[in-house]
Amino acid sequence: MSGIVILIIGALVYFLPSILGHEKRNAAAILALNIFLGWTVVGWVVALVWAVSVEAPLPAAAPAAPSYLCGACRAPVRAGQVKCVACGKPLNWPAPAGLKKCPDCAEQIQSDARKCRFCGLEFMPEKRTKV
């Protein structure tokens, strides 16, 4: 009877790092270290220190994408959406800096382009007036 009690106490002491670290993110790794290297004093101590150490906080989630509203019905829309889901009206997104929209195929092209690379439309040179 006393042999079983000693065996149970020995198992509890042996698995103490795993018991203390069961709620950690790395609980499985602590258990594996405890099982495979716990029989060495160094492995048991490392597992115990790992189990009682303070975990670093999880990295913050990526910031939410900026929210946009439909100009007609003020319903939320995602960037790049073509039509508003709520009212069905087309959304007119401004062209990014340095780009313009081809009047023929509506693709985004460089603002200095003389010819659309998608449809081949040639643009008239803009006349610049001196000020």
Secondary structure, DSSP 8 states (H G I E B T S, - for coil): -HHHHHHHHHHHHHTHHHHHTTTSTTHHHHHHHHHHHTTSHHHHHHHHHHHHS--------------EE-TTT--EE-TT-SB-TTT--B------TTEEE-TTT--EEETT-SB-TTT--B---------
